[in-house]
Amino acid sequence: MIEEVINCSLLKESLVKDGYIPEELNGNRIFRNFTSVKEEYHALRRGVGLRIQFDNAIILLTGADVLDYLHRVSTNDLKNLPPTKITKTIFTTDKGRILDLVEIVNVGEKKFLLGGNNTSSILTRWLEKFVIMDDVHVKNLQNEYVVIELIGPQADSFITLLFGKQVESLEPDSVKEIFFDISNIYVCKHLNRHNEASYKIILRQNEAVNLISYALSNKGLFDFQLVGDDAYKIFSIEEGIFSSSELNDSYNPLEAKLNHIISFTKGCYIGQEVIARLDSYDKVQKFIAGIEFEKKINLEHEVKVFDEQGIEAGIITSSICDCERGKMIGLGYIKKGYIGNGNVLSILNDEEKITINIKEFPLI
């Protein structure tokens, strides 16, 4: 637990000095809001939001055999991932359950793995465990580096403000090493469902302090906000972006509808036999789904879902009140027999039955 407590300490101390107030949660400081949830959500949807991935895994792999090794131990076909390109893969247990969903950022001799919340230690140990004769070196960068995201329709213009012509030629699903301040940093580009660009920036903590200060000082007419956990949680649930609450060893990749990150034609990987059998024999019993509640409530933990006869039908894994639409929304795993057939489902909250509705992603 020590690692989680000291993650991004330099960056967090800088934000506290600037007047931002975190909350204490299990010994860690969490920035739920920097301004207000509405302002931050508005920036994500209509301007540009800067989100700091304080506790997400950042692992550096080096060595001649890295791609062959990752190809052999994870779900996706990675053997021929070109330099400067980005893709995703899933590390699974021998029972086919999710260990972590990661982005692999290929910067030539360096490969960065960007993983989930507080998975750095377990993922590092797991990667080291299966390196036998391979030329693969694993380094946990959690306490040195951080990932910053720029999200929103103004992100493309804003990143040009920050880095100028250095990012003009950057293609989607690609990474570029650029110069900022006195160091080199790595900028990754993606496109969302609206064909809008979003960015992830991999950099050292001290560089992140300088970059955030520069962004705040030079935002000009941009609708720019630092984005805390609450606003991003609304956005991510609406978009079907899953967190460690959904991506963990209680579930397998097929239940999480991550089939597009699984190669069913390559050779074995850890957990492959289980996943292949589930797919071939149609044995997947539940699927991830969006949830809308018919009443606003405060759910701090997972809660079971029931049908009209009181039979368990699934579980809610994440939930929050959508500040813009005034609705309670969430994510959960629902047994497939209850999806799309008109069943009335509900949860119990302090003995009160609250009806829920199953929704497709995106929720808006």
C-alpha positions in Angstrom: 0.0 0.0 0.0 3.0 2.4 0.4 3.3 2.8 -3.3 -0.3 4.0 -3.7 0.1 6.5 -0.9 3.2 8.2 -2.4 2.1 8.1 -6.0 2.4 11.5 -7.8 3.4 13.1 -4.4 5.3 15.9 -6.1 2.5 16.8 -8.5 -0.1 16.6 -5.7 1.9 18.8 -3.4 2.2 21.4 -6.2 -1.6 21.4 -6.7 -2.2 21.8 -3.0 0.1 24.8 -2.9 -1.9 26.3 -5.8 -5.0 26.1 -3.6 -6.7 22.9 -4.8 -8.1 20.8 -1.9 -8.0 17.0 -2.1 -9.9 14.5 0.0 -8.3 11.7 2.0 -9.4 8.2 0.9 -7.6 5.1 2.3 -4.5 7.1 2.9 -4.4 8.6 -0.6 -5.3 12.2 -1.6 -8.0 12.3 -4.2 -8.9 15.4 -6.2 -12.6 14.9 -6.7 -13.1 18.5 -8.0 -10.8 21.3 -9.0 -13.6 23.9 -9.6 -17.1 22.4 -9.9 -18.4 19.2 -11.4 -20.6 21.1 -13.9 -17.7 23.3 -15.1 -15.4 20.4 -15.5 -18.0 18.2 -17.2 -18.8 21.2 -19.6 -15.1 21.4 -20.5 -15.0 17.7 -21.4 -18.1 18.0 -23.6 -17.7 21.4 -25.1 -14.2 22.7 -24.4 -11.0 20.9 -23.2 -10.4 19.2 -20.0 -7.0 18.3 -18.5 -7.2 15.1 -16.5 -4.3 13.8 -14.5 -4.0 10.0 -14.2 -2.6 10.2 -10.7 -2.6 6.5 -9.8 -2.7 4.6 -13.1 0.0 2.1 -14.0 3.0 3.3 -16.1 5.5 0.6 -16.9 8.5 0.8 -19.2 9.7 -2.3 -21.1 13.0 -2.4 -22.9 15.0 -5.1 -24.7 15.0 -6.8 -28.0 12.3 -9.3 -27.2 9.6 -7.0 -25.8 7.0 -7.3 -28.6 7.5 -11.1 -28.9 7.1 -11.4 -25.1 3.9 -9.3 -24.9 2.5 -11.2 -27.9 3.0 -14.4 -26.0 1.5 -13.4 -22.7 -1.4 -11.2 -23.6 -4.6 -11.3 -25.7 -3.8 -9.2 -28.7 -1.6 -9.8 -31.8 1.4 -7.6 -31.0 4.3 -9.2 -32.8 4.4 -6.6 -35.6 3.3 -3.4 -33.8 5.2 -0.7 -35.7 7.3 2.0 -34.0 5.3 5.1 -33.1 2.0 3.1 -33.0 -0.3 2.4 -30.1 -2.6 -0.5 -29.5 -4.4 -2.2 -26.6 -4.1 -5.6 -25.0 -5.4 -7.5 -22.0 -3.4 -9.4 -19.5 -5.4 -12.3 -18.1 -5.0 -14.8 -15.3 -4.7 -18.5 -16.0 -8.4 -18.7 -15.4 -9.1 -16.2 -18.2 -10.0 -13.3 -15.8 -8.9 -9.7 -16.4 -5.6 -8.7 -14.7 -5.4 -5.4 -16.5 -6.3 -3.7 -19.8 -3.3 -1.7 -21.0 -2.3 0.6 -23.9 1.1 -0.3 -25.4 2.9 2.7 -26.6 5.7 1.8 -29.0 8.5 4.4 -29.0 11.1 2.3 -30.8 13.5 0.9 -28.2 11.0 1.9 -25.4 7.6 0.4 -24.9 5.3 2.1 -22.4 2.5 0.2 -20.8 -0.4 2.4 -19.6 -2.6 0.5 -17.3 -5.5 0.8 -14.8 -5.9 2.5 -11.4 -3.4 1.2 -8.8 -2.4 -1.9 -10.9 1.2 -0.9 -11.2 2.7 -3.2 -8.6 0.7 -6.3 -9.5 1.2 -5.8 -13.2 5.0 -5.3 -12.7 5.3 -8.5 -10.7 3.2 -10.4 -13.2 5.3 -9.2 -16.1 8.6 -10.1 -14.3 7.2 -13.5 -13.4 7.0 -14.7 -17.0 10.3 -13.3 -18.2 12.5 -16.4 -18.5 15.2 -16.3 -21.2 13.7 -13.2 -22.9 15.7 -10.0 -23.4 13.0 -8.0 -21.5 13.6 -5.5 -18.8 10.6 -4.2 -16.7 10.6 -0.9 -14.8 7.7 0.5 -12.8 7.6 4.2 -13.4 4.6 4.9 -11.1 6.5 7.3 -8.8 8.5 9.1 -11.5 6.1 9.6 -14.4 2.5 10.5 -14.8 0.0 10.5 -17.7 -2.0 13.7 -18.5 -5.0 13.6 -20.8 -6.5 16.3 -22.9 -10.2 15.6 -23.7 -12.9 17.6 -25.5 -13.7 19.1 -28.8 -11.1 21.9 -28.3 -8.3 19.4 -27.4 -6.8 19.5 -30.9 -6.4 23.3 -31.0 -5.3 23.4 -27.3 -2.4 21.0 -27.8 -1.2 23.1 -30.7 -1.2 26.0 -28.3 1.0 24.0 -25.9 3.5 22.4 -28.3 3.1 24.2 -31.7 4.1 22.5 -34.9 5.7 19.6 -33.1 2.3 17.8 -32.9 0.9 18.9 -36.3 1.9 15.7 -38.1 0.8 13.3 -35.3 -1.6 10.7 -36.7 -4.4 8.9 -34.7 -3.3 5.9 -32.6 0.3 7.1 -32.8 2.9 8.6 -30.4 5.5 11.2 -31.0 8.5 12.2 -28.8 8.6 16.0 -28.6 10.5 18.6 -26.7 8.9 20.6 -23.8 10.6 22.9 -21.3 14.0 21.2 -20.9 13.0 17.5 -21.5 11.5 15.1 -24.0 7.9 14.0 -23.4 5.7 11.6 -25.3 2.3 12.7 -26.9 -0.2 10.0 -27.9 -3.2 10.8 -30.1 -6.6 9.0 -30.4 -9.9 9.7 -32.0 -13.3 9.4 -30.2 -16.7 8.4 -31.6 -17.2 11.9 -32.9 -13.9 11.8 -34.8 -12.5 14.3 -32.3 -8.9 14.1 -31.2 -7.9 13.3 -27.6 -4.4 13.1 -26.2 -2.4 11.4 -23.6 1.0 12.9 -22.5 3.6 10.7 -20.8 6.0 12.8 -18.8 7.9 13.1 -15.5 6.1 14.6 -12.5 8.2 17.8 -12.4 7.5 18.3 -16.2 3.8 17.8 -15.4 3.9 20.6 -12.8 5.4 22.9 -15.4 3.0 21.8 -18.1 -0.1 22.3 -16.0 1.1 25.8 -14.9 1.8 26.7 -18.5 -1.6 25.5 -19.6 -3.5 27.4 -16.9 -1.5 30.6 -17.6 -2.0 30.4 -21.4 -5.5 29.1 -21.8 -6.8 32.4 -23.2 -10.3 32.0 -24.7 -10.3 28.2 -24.4 -13.0 26.7 -22.2 -10.3 24.9 -20.3 -10.5 23.2 -16.9 -8.6 20.8 -14.8 -10.8 17.8 -14.4 -11.3 15.9 -11.1 -12.6 12.4 -10.5 -16.3 13.2 -10.3 -16.7 14.9 -13.7 -14.5 12.3 -15.4 -16.5 9.5 -13.8 -19.7 10.9 -15.3 -18.1 11.3 -18.7 -16.5 7.8 -18.6 -19.7 6.0 -17.6 -21.6 7.8 -20.4 -19.0 6.8 -22.9 -18.5 3.2 -21.7 -14.9 3.8 -20.6 -14.4 1.2 -17.9 -12.4 1.5 -14.7 -10.8 -1.0 -12.4 -14.2 -1.5 -10.8 -15.2 -3.3 -14.1 -11.8 -4.5 -15.3 -10.6 -6.9 -12.6 -10.2 -10.6 -11.9 -13.9 -11.0 -11.1 -14.7 -10.8 -14.8 -13.3 -12.0 -18.1 -12.7 -10.0 -21.3 -15.7 -11.4 -23.2 -18.0 -10.3 -20.4 -16.5 -6.8 -20.7 -17.2 -6.9 -24.5 -13.5 -6.6 -25.2 -13.5 -9.1 -28.1 -11.9 -6.5 -30.4 -8.7 -6.6 -28.3 -8.5 -10.4 -28.4 -6.8 -12.4 -31.2 -8.6 -15.7 -31.8 -6.1 -16.8 -34.5 -2.7 -16.4 -32.8 -1.0 -19.0 -30.6 -1.4 -19.5 -26.9 -1.3 -16.8 -24.3 -2.0 -17.0 -20.6 -5.7 -17.7 -20.1 -6.2 -18.4 -23.8 -7.8 -21.8 -23.4 -10.5 -20.6 -21.1 -11.3 -17.6 -23.2 -11.4 -19.6 -26.4 -13.7 -22.2 -24.8 -16.1 -19.5 -23.5 -16.2 -18.0 -27.0 -16.5 -21.3 -29.0 -19.2 -22.8 -26.8 -21.1 -19.5 -26.2 -20.6 -19.9 -22.4 -20.5 -16.2 -21.5 -23.3 -15.7 -19.0 -23.3 -12.0 -18.4 -22.2 -8.8 -20.1 -21.2 -5.2 -19.2 -24.0 -2.7 -19.6 -25.0 0.9 -19.0 -27.5 1.6 -16.2 -30.0 4.3 -15.6 -31.6 4.6 -12.2 -35.2 5.8 -11.7 -34.2 7.6 -8.6 -31.0 9.5 -7.4 -29.3 7.6 -4.6 -25.9 7.4 -3.0 -24.2 4.0 -3.7 -20.6 3.8 -2.4 -20.2 0.0 -3.0 -21.2 -2.6 -5.5 -24.9 -3.6 -5.2 -26.8 -6.6 -6.6 -29.5 -6.4 -9.2 -32.7 -8.5 -9.0 -35.6 -9.4 -11.2 -39.3 -9.1 -10.3 -39.2 -12.6 -8.6 -36.2 -11.6 -6.5 -33.8 -13.7 -8.5 -30.3 -12.2 -8.8 -29.8 -10.7 -12.3 -26.4 -8.9 -12.0 -24.4 -6.4 -10.2 -23.8 -2.6 -10.3 -20.1 -1.9 -10.3 -20.0 1.9 -10.6 -22.5 4.7 -10.3 -22.7 8.5 -10.1 -25.3 11.3 -10.6 -25.1 12.9 -14.1 -24.9 16.6 -13.3 -26.0 17.7 -16.8 -29.0 15.4 -17.2 -30.0 15.1 -13.6 -30.0 11.3 -13.8 -28.3 8.6 -11.8 -26.2 6.5 -14.1 -23.9 3.5 -13.7 -22.1 0.4 -15.1 -22.8 -3.2 -14.2 -22.6 -6.8 -15.3 -26.1 -8.1 -16.2 -26.9 -11.8 -16.9 -27.5 -12.0 -20.7 -31.0 -13.4 -20.3 -32.2 -10.1 -18.8 -30.7 -7.9 -21.5 -33.1 -6.6 -24.1 -36.1 -8.7 -23.2 -38.2 -6.2 -21.2 -37.6 -7.6 -17.8 -38.1 -5.1 -14.9 -34.9 -5.0 -12.8 -34.2 -3.3 -9.5 -31.8 -2.9 -6.7 -32.4 -2.6 -2.9 -31.1 0.5 -1.2 -31.8 0.6 2.6 -34.7 -1.7 1.9 -36.1 0.6 -0.8 -36.6 -1.0 -4.2 -35.3 1.2 -7.0 -36.0 0.3 -10.6 -33.1 0.4 -13.1 -33.0 0.5 -16.9 -30.4 -1.3 -19.1 -28.9 1.0 -21.7 -26.5 0.6 -24.6 -23.3 2.7 -24.8 -23.0 5.6 -25.2 -25.6 6.6 -22.6 -26.1 10.0 -24.2 
